[in-house]
Amino acid sequence: MNITPETSVQENLFIEPVPAHQQQLMKTLDLINHRFGRNTVKFASSGVGQEWKMKQEHKSPSYTTRWNDIPVVKAI
């Protein structure tokens, strides 16, 4: 979202910074996926198939993101 420049991000004391060549690889993967669609390119460790799928009947309403989903209460 480009909220802050990459150079001004505070480092974590316990995690080593990501090397520049890995950052460039991730930017390239993001660019390809943005241009050609989500999951066009991904790591093999993430698997090749999706064995599960969310059941839509168990999905919670989007009260905080959609005006139409906000409950309406009528006082009598």
Backbone torsions as a table, in degrees:
resi	resn	phi	psi	omega
1	MET	NA	-3.1	177.7
2	ASN	55.4	43.4	179.0
3	ILE	-72.0	-42.0	176.3
4	THR	-132.6	152.3	176.5
5	PRO	-65.9	151.2	-179.5
6	GLU	-60.3	-28.9	-177.5
7	THR	-74.5	-16.6	-177.8
8	SER	-104.6	12.8	178.9
9	VAL	-77.5	132.8	-179.9
10	GLN	-73.7	131.1	-179.4
11	GLU	-76.1	156.2	176.9
12	ASN	-97.3	133.1	-177.4
13	LEU	-65.5	-28.5	-172.4
14	PHE	-102.7	-6.1	-179.6
15	ILE	-119.5	131.0	179.0
16	GLU	-70.7	143.1	178.9
17	PRO	-65.3	151.0	-179.4
18	VAL	-75.5	128.3	179.6
19	PRO	-59.6	153.0	-176.2
20	ALA	-58.8	-38.5	-178.3
21	HIS	-67.7	-32.0	176.3
22	GLN	-73.0	-35.9	176.1
23	GLN	-62.9	-42.0	179.2
24	GLN	-65.6	-38.4	177.5
25	LEU	-61.7	-46.1	-179.8
26	MET	-64.3	-39.3	177.1
27	LYS	-63.2	-39.6	178.8
28	THR	-65.6	-44.8	177.4
29	LEU	-60.8	-43.2	178.4
30	ASP	-62.2	-41.1	179.9
31	LEU	-63.9	-45.2	178.9
32	ILE	-62.9	-46.0	-179.7
33	ASN	-66.5	-33.8	177.5
34	HIS	-68.5	-39.3	-176.7
35	ARG	-76.3	-41.2	-172.7
36	PHE	-108.2	-0.9	177.9
37	GLY	114.2	153.9	-177.3
38	ARG	-60.0	138.5	178.5
39	ASN	62.3	25.2	172.9
40	THR	-64.4	-44.3	176.5
41	VAL	-124.4	131.0	177.3
42	LYS	-151.6	168.1	-179.5
43	PHE	-74.3	143.8	179.4
44	ALA	-62.6	-28.4	-179.3
45	SER	-66.9	-16.2	178.8
46	SER	-83.3	-3.5	176.6
47	GLY	91.2	164.8	-178.4
48	VAL	-107.7	-14.3	-179.6
49	GLY	-135.7	157.6	177.9
50	GLN	-103.3	109.3	-176.3
51	GLU	-81.7	-15.2	-177.6
52	TRP	-127.2	160.4	175.5
53	LYS	-147.7	138.2	-179.4
54	MET	-63.8	136.2	175.9
55	LYS	-83.1	117.9	-174.2
56	GLN	-62.7	-27.2	-179.1
57	GLU	-69.6	-16.0	178.6
58	HIS	-97.5	-0.1	-178.4
59	LYS	-71.7	135.2	179.3
60	SER	-77.5	150.7	177.6
61	PRO	-64.4	156.9	-178.0
62	SER	-95.5	61.0	-176.0
63	TYR	-59.4	-31.9	-175.2
64	THR	-93.8	-5.4	-176.8
65	THR	-123.6	-11.5	180.0
66	ARG	-130.6	124.8	179.1
67	TRP	-61.7	-36.3	-177.1
68	ASN	-69.1	-18.3	-178.6
69	ASP	-93.5	-2.4	179.7
70	ILE	-72.9	128.4	-179.4
71	PRO	-64.5	143.8	177.2
72	VAL	-109.8	128.9	179.8
73	VAL	-112.8	128.4	179.2
74	LYS	-112.4	124.8	177.7
75	ALA	-89.9	136.9	-178.8
76	ILE	-101.5	NA	NA
